[in-house]
Amino acid sequence: MFFYIFVIILSITIIVATILITYRYFYGTDDTDEYAESDYNSGRSELIENANKKETDEIVQKNVVPINTITSQVQNMVVPEPENKPQEKDYLFPEHNIQESMISLLPKYNETTQEKVRNAQTADEKAIYLTFDDGPSSNITPEILNILKKYNIKATFFVLGKNVDLYPEITKRAYKEGHYIANHGYTHSYSSIYANARNVLKEYERTEQSIQKAIGLSSYNSHLFRFPGGSSGGVYNDVKKVARKILEQHNIAHTNWNCLTGDAAGSNSVDSQLKSLYSTAKGYNSLVVLMHDAAAKKTTAEALPKIIEHYKSLGYTFKTYYDIMK
């Protein structure tokens, strides 16, 4: 009985073992072979990498030039000279003296200046000097400057020192734009300026200082004065006569006018100013026109374009006293 049981168990064991072996043979994996293949591939990659690195190092060592060798080659390099190379010369560049340049453009006075200033009113040439007294003002002078700039025309401004002190920037603008800044005294007070002949010179000098300060040029001297009310006549004629000699002794010319718009004598419309000018200009070829740029002279600014266009159409040349005192 036990024998038969043993035989059955043994048979079952053999059958199971056979099945397991058969299944592993057909469907199982071999870990040893897997690891072997992995090791093979890893080793092969390492061999290839080492071989490539060795080859690369050999190429680099063969072709790379040491930096000190390159530096030496550059230092010893000879650059060929270009053909027809110009011969080098030592050039001496002049140094500009700004102060001297500005002085060379300043008004000048000599023994013939007063005569030339006087002759501006009697010359035969068709010239016109636009002159303005009593400025600068904050409203009219800039308007006049704008008109002159539009027409590219220069004028002469006989300024009052007290107004220059009030509006230095306007005085500087007029100067920078090429207009002649001349002297009309400091106060325009007849009782003060004509108290004695020396007072005329004092007012001139005080005004010149104001001009110098305003334009930023201490060496400026206009050398040109216009007497308030004219250089002769009136109750102060004797004082003016002595003052003229004193001014000339100090290299200061004086001038009047030979025609005027009447803007200081009641001509308060454009038409009346033009009529006054054309009437007083008769008989003269060279015109020195008296106008004013004080704060109340609005009509003067309105008449100015018509005056310019009229005399341009007649072929007049517009001048300033720079054309005389140079």
Secondary structure, 3 states (H helix, E strand, C coil): CHHHHHHHHHHHHHHHHHHHHHHHHHHCCCHHHHHHHHHHHHHHHHHHHHHHHHHHHHHHHHHCCCHHHHHHHHHCCCCCCCCCCCCCCCCCCCCCCHHHHHHHCCCCCCCCHHHHHHHCCCCCCCEEEEEEECCCCCCHHHHHHHHHHHHCCCCEEEECHHHHHHCHHHHHHHHHCCCEEEECCCCCCHHHHCCCHHHHHHHHHHHHHHHHHHHCCCCCCCCEECCCCCCCCCCCHHHHHHHHHHHHHCCCEECCCCEECCCCCCCCCHHHHHHHHHHHCCCCCCEEEEEECCCCCHHHHHHHHHHHHHHHHCCCEEECHHHCCC
